[in-house]
Amino acid sequence: MGVEHARAAKALGVEPTLLVRSTERAESIAAETGLTVLAATGTDWIARHEAPTHAVVAVAVDGLAPVCHDLIRAGVKNILVEKPGGTSEDELARLADAATAAGVKVFIGYNRRFYASVQEARRRLAEDGGATSVRFDFTELAWRVAELPTADAIKAAWLYANSTHVIDTAFFLAGEPEALTASVAGELAWHPAGAVFAGQGRTGAGALFSYLADWNAPGRWSVDVRSPKERLLLEPLEGLSVQRARTFTWEPVDLDTSSDGGLKPGVLGQMRAFLGGDAQGDLMPLAAQVERARLVYDRILGQ
């Protein structure tokens, strides 16, 4: 993702410096992409240069918050950190406190907000007066996750680390939740906090929502959001189908993906917003992620 963010910045006329951990990796990425790539940490680089106005943090999930703290102390004033920014409410809250004290803006990188499918769904919902309900599924491929060489601590926080992409997309479209009743059952060897998740509630915009995710069963990510005139289905999240009122037929929506500039979907739009574009309001501020952790993620986990 660091490479994808750097490519997006360059496409927008900004010459980025990409920092990686090893010289071998730096040389490989530079040869492949033509980007300026150095083997250094952010604090090492800033110690020899003036602090940049903007920085993107795209490291392993358990390193996101610590690296952000380092950059805040080093004087960076605008940070985009890959989701989820931290693996607990406490970790996110400590980061938010540090950012506020230093006057630093920190945003969470949920690039799916900038998918052509999600932006088109949002436009349609706005035209129809907003969502009346949404149902979503963040089922994970447990067998695949179990085989990953990812650290056990990250797997144990997999809802934060991965599933929040879907949860965020649903609430980005239907509004932030104000009430949530949740149930959790089962466990996995790598995720003892639960394997089956179900719940329902209401958003501040008045839409009812429900979710079901069974990590022990087949399934896939999806968001099914409804308004008076249309039912919109994102399954997969990159695609969009519509069912119109008084019909049973699903019609695929022809999406204009030119805004992605040939890059990984959503990353260019997200970078444009981060650098001060008109859509900066579509980014998730760190403070909102802290509230989401408290009111949603931890409750889904039964905490």
N, C-alpha and C positions, 0 to 999 in steps of 0.2 A: 504493500500500500504506500510505502514511502516513495517508491519509484512513481507510482500513479499520481500521487500528489505533486511531485516535482514536475512531471510531464504536464500536468494541468497548469501549474504556475507558469511554466515556460510558454505554453500556448497562449497565455494571457499577457505575454510581454514582460514577464518577470523572470530574471535569470536566477534560479534557485541554486543553493549549495546543499547537496544531499550528504548527510553524515551517516556512516555505517560503522560497524564494530571492527571489521578486519580489513587490512590492506588488500588481501586477495579479493574479497568481495567488492571493495571499492573499484579496483581495476576492472573487474568483470562487468560491473554495472556501467561504468564509464564507457567501456568499449562497446557495449550493447546499445546504449541509449544516447551517447554523446553528451550526457549531463556532466556537470562538475560534481565529482563524488570524492569525498575525503574520508579517511579512517580516523574518526575522532568523535568524542562526545560533544554535546551542545555546549557544556560549560567549558571544556577545553578550547573549543573554537572561539567562544565569546571572550575568553581570557586573552586572546591574541588579536581580537577585532572589536569593533563597536557592536553592541548588542543589536540584532536585527529588530525591525519593527514587528515582524510576524514570524511565527514558527509553527511548524506542524509536527506533532508527536505521533509516530507510527511504529511503536515497538511492541514487544510481547505484552499481553494484557496486564500481567503483574508488575510491569515496569512503567505503565502509563502515568500513574499519579506521581511516583518518585521523580521521573524525568520532568514532569510539569513543575514540580516544586523547585527543581534545579534551575529551570528556565526563569521562573518567577524571581528567584533570588538573583539571577544573573541580569535582570533588567528587561526581559522581553515583555512587551505590553499587550500583545495579541497572540493567543495560542488556540490552535485547532487541534484537539486531541482525539485520536481514534476512539470509537465507542469501545467500552462504556465509560471510559475515563477513570474508572475505579471499580473494584469488585464488591463493594459494600457501601451502605449509606455512610458509615463512619469515615471511610477513606475518602469518599466524595465530599463530605461535609468539611473535613480538614483541608482539602484542596481548595474548596470554595472560600473558606475563611482566609487562607493565605492569599488567594487571588484578590479578594476584596480589600484586604489590608494593604496590598501593594498597588491597587488601582489597575489590575490586569483583567482584560476581557478573555474569558476562556469559553470556547464552544465545543460541543461534543459532535464528533464526525459521523452522523447518520446519513451517509450519502444516498440512501434509498429515498429520502425525502425529495431528492432532485431527479429521480428517475422520470423519464417522459411519461410513463404510465401513472405514476403517483401525481405528478403535476397536472396531467389531463383529468384524472379523477377529481382532484381538488377543484379544478375549474368548473367541472360539471356540477359538483355538489354546491358550489357557490351560486351558480345560475339557478339551481333548484331549491334554494333556501336552506341548504345545509343537510347534513346527515340526520336521519331519524333513528338509525340503528346500525350496528356493525358487529360482525362475528369474525373471529380470527383464530388461526391455528398456528402455533409455533412448535409443532412436533419436530423433534430432532432425530437424525439418523443415528441411533444409539450405537449400532454395530460399527459405524464408520468412526464415530468419535472415540470409541473404545480403542481403536487401532491407531489413533493419532499419536505421534511422539510428544504431544503437548504435556506440559507439567501437570501433575495430579491436582495441584491447587487451582489451576485454571479450569480444568475439567470440572472440579467440584463447584466452580462458580459459573457454569456454562450458561445458565439463564441470563446472567449479566453479560457474559462475554460474547454471546452469540444470539440468543433468542430475542434479546431486546430490539434487534433490528425490526422484527415483525410487530412487536408490541408498540414500538415507537411509530411505525407506519400507520397502524390502526388509529392511534390517538392523534396523530398529526392530521388525519383526515376527519375524525369525528369529534375532536375536542378532548381536552384533558379530563380525566376521571375525577369525580368528586365523591363517589361512593363505590365500594368494591367488596363483594362477598366471595371468598375464595375457598376452595377445597384442594387438598393434595393427598396423593396416595402412592404407595410403593416406593421403591428405591432402585438405584443401579449401583453396581460396584464402584463406578467412578463418580456417581452423583447421588450420595446418600440422602440429600435433601428432598428427593422425590422423583417420580417417574411419570405420574399422570396428574395433570393439572386442569381444573375446571373452575369457572367462576362467572360472575355476572355483576353488572352495576350500571351506573349512569354517569354520563359526562356532564361537565358544567354547561355545555351547549344544549343539554336536554336529550341527547341521544342515548338509547339503551345499548348496552354492549354485552357480549358473552364470548367466552373462549373455551376451547378444549384442545389440549395437547397431550398426546399419549406417546411417550418416548419408548414404550415397550411394543408399539404396534406400527404398521405401515402408515405413512402419511407424508404431508409436505406442507411447507409454509403457504399460507393464504390469508387474504383479507377480503371480506365480503361486506361491502358497505351499501346502505340503501337510503334512498330519498323518495319523495312522493312520485316522481316520474321515472326513476331509473334504479336498477340494481347493478352495482359495479363490482366485478370480481377481478382481483389481482392474484392469479394463480397460474404460473409463477408471478412473483412480484414485478418482474420486468414486463409482463404483458397485461393487457386490460381487455375484458369482455363486458358487454352491456346487455342487460335484459330490460326492455322497455315496459312501461305500464301496459297492462291488458294483453301481454304476450307471454309465451313460454320459451321463446327462442333466444339463444345466446348469440350475439353478434360480436366478432372480434373488432376492436377499435384499431384503425390504422394510425400508428403513432409516429410523430416526427421526432426522430432521434438525432437530428442534425446538431442539436444543441450540445450533444456529448462530444462533438468534435473528433469522433473516431476513438475516443479514450474510454476507459472503464466507465460504464453508465453511472451518471450522477456526480462523478468526481469533478468534472469541469464546472458544472453549475454550482457545486458546493464551494469550490475554490474561488469562483467569481464573487459569491456572497461573502466569503471570509475576507476577501481583499477590499470589501467596501461596496459591493454591488447593491442594486436595488432590493435584491432578495435576501439581504442579511437577516431580515426578520424571520426567514424560514429556517435559520440555524437554531439548534437547541443550546441555550445558555447553560453553563454549568449549574447555576442555581436551580434551574428547572429540572435538571437531572437529579439533584439532591432530593427535591420534592417527589419526583417520580420514584426514586428508590424507596422513599419512606412510605408513600401512599399506594404504590403498585408492586414493584418488583419484590420487596420483602413480603408483602401480603400474599402474592402468588405462591411464594415459597413456604407459606405458613408460618412466617416469623413475626 
